[in-house]
């Protein structure tokens, strides 16, 4: 597209308006070539600042006035450029483009032509080859609701193919690093993948809205650039997806999310997912994040992959997990392949309503100072699980379950149970490792299975029960005798050869 008008603000190398290059923004005209011409002009006319090794470019701004910019080609957003528009307050992603008025903000909408061919060569609305860019106030709309081919909103970095044959819009098929990037006040609607992050680092994203995408953010694996990815999302919304945030294999992820929400109303959906058979390192922190499900068979988090020779540091602090009252949504930490158990998952100061935590082949994990309403914790083939200072309320089931053997050196301490049918249940197996229970309020009787230690609960002789040999607990009215009698002032009762022995 030839340059149609020249303004002083363009010559000053600071502000480039896409309409000055022929973009119409009526939702009907193909504005792809005009937009790309404006971006190319901004790239080629940047100010060079400094010299030698310290040389850099002052950023130009490509501006999208309010309108619907339809494109039939993949757009490439180059480095050292700001991309700005006016954020749309509401978007009817399924409406015809002619129904979308300029008052809805600056909308870049993909035409179905992008997705009609092989999705190795097409299917990307905006490709970002390198970093040092800011995208602000733009709304991106895909065609996932009307076209079955794979559609990607923003593709960060190369997917690792050959640029000339696999993905002609990519400038380097071997992969490049997108660092120093920021997306602010933007929205993404109706993509198969709103974001495909192949190489993203030093990234900060603020008030981003994802809605009605199959997957909102896919942290993908690029075999050519496997140096890890890092990003922070703040005050963002992930809504009505099949998968909110997915992690692939073979790299290190440092991802922080705060003051944000993941919300879905459909069945069989997942907010956070890692299910790869190839291991990855995780440094993930979710602070003050709300996870909501109202469907069945849903996961707040599904970490069920391979963890061999990897290190994890995963924290959920001050988060809320809300599920369906009948089906309950699940937070699952498990191992699907390999030999190493997932470890270092910490859940603190959180609330679980109609939700539960499932540790399945895990270790060195904790749930602390959290509240469960119509929810519970279950542990199987996991060890060194610390359940401390939690409240369990209004649940007609078991609050804490140790479901299988080989759950060694787990601690159940200072929890409170209110209107819970069975506060604690321990698996009945003579090889079950020691489960240490201390000062749990609302536990009036000994669990009838497993090895058990409780020094403070005040269990009476009448409620000692008949657990497996090796069980130990404190009996407030026991005598130091063999067998224990119920007329004393208190003793430690040990289960040996089917008899309670006091000492």
Number of C-alpha atoms within 10 A of each C-alpha: 14 10 12 10 10 11 11 9 11 19 11 13 19 19 19 25 21 22 18 18 23 20 26 20 25 19 24 15 14 19 26 22 19 22 30 22 19 24 27 15 18 26 21 9 17 19 16 11 11 10 8 7 6 7 9 14 15 14 22 25 25 26 23 25 21 20 23 31 27 24 26 18 23 24 20 21 26 20 23 22 24 23 21 21 22 22 20 21 10 12 18 12 20 14 9 10 17 10 11 19 17 17 14 18 23 26 31 27 25 30 23 20 14 23 27 15 13 13 16 15 18 22 29 29 27 21 22 23 23 24 25 17 24 22 20 23 22 26 26 26 26 30 27 23 15 10 15 12 18 21 28 28 30 23 24 27 28 30 27 20 19 16 18 13 12 17 22 16 22 25 19 19 21 17 25 23 21 24 22 18 21 20 20 21 21 25 26 27 29 27 31 26 28 30 25 26 24 28 29 25 22 16 21 18 21 19 19 22 20 26 23 21 30 22 26 32 22 20 22 21 22 24 16 16 19 16 15 20 24 19 20 19 22 19 17 23 23 25 22 24 26 20 25 29 20 20 22 22 23 20 23 22 23 19 18 18 20 21 17 22 21 24 22 25 17 16 15 15 23 27 28 19 21 19 19 18 18 15 23 23 19 20 16 20 18 21 21 18 24 21 23 24 30 20 20 19 17 27 27 27 21 20 21 21 24 24 27 18 11 17 16 17 15 20 18 21 20 19 22 21 23 23 28 19 17 12 14 24 32 27 23 20 25 25 22 18 17 14 12 17 24 27 24 18 21 18 22 21 18 22 23 25 21 23 29 24 22 18 24 22 22 25 24 16 22 20 22 21 17 22 23 24 22 23 29 27 21 19 24 19 19 27 26 17 25 19 22 21 19 23 21 25 21 15 20 13 16 17 28 22 19 24 17 18 20 18 25 19 16 23 19 24 19 20 25 20 23 16 15 22 14 19 27 24 18 23 22 19 16 15 15 23 18 20 24 19 24 20 17 24 17 17 19 15 18 27 22 19 21 27 28 26 22 23 19 16 21 20 21 18 23 13 14 21 14 16 24 23 20 20 24 28 25 25 30 21 18 27 22 17 14 14 15 23 18 16 11 15 11 21 21 20 29 25 22 15 10 12 16 25 21 22 13
